């Protein structure tokens, strides 16, 4: 096999690794948030809240497109987290391990909470939600995100 074919194969494998980890981790996190939202009878659904933010910022698109954009942004943010994890692992800044996955999830949870706090500050009218409960479940949801991202990521090693 030529060097070019090997390099393309490796790049495709890395891309598949990152995309698969992103889809799995973001989906597990979202399912967790939806389950907690339903059981607590509170609004903790990130895509729904992102749709609210887009609406509050007067983004003028059809409602269905606004919902799509919210979901797209949700998964795009997940992709950003997984790409960061990937580089930290590839450059051996952090070892590829379960404790690192938990740590990444916790740090991502803190970043997520800070991001939502910022979003809620910039929207003209804040949603009527239980903010403390939302942030608590968001933190735990990100731990599930980090662990799932790791579990899928190592399948490709």
Number of C-alpha atoms within 10 A of each C-alpha: 5 6 8 9 10 11 11 11 12 12 12 12 14 16 13 14 20 21 20 19 28 28 19 18 29 27 17 19 24 23 14 21 22 19 14 20 17 13 9 11 10 15 20 26 19 19 20 14 18 20 22 19 23 19 16 16 13 11 12 10 12 9 13 10 12 19 20 14 17 21 17 13 15 17 20 15 15 25 20 13 20 27 17 12 23 21 12 14 15 12 9 10 10 15 13 17 14 13 12 17 23 19 16 24 26 22 16 21 24 17 15 17 20 13 12 20 13 11 13 17 11 13 16 11 12 13 14 8 12 11 16 9 16 20 19 14 20 27 21 16 24 31 23 23 32 31 23 23 30 25 17 19 24 12 10 13 8
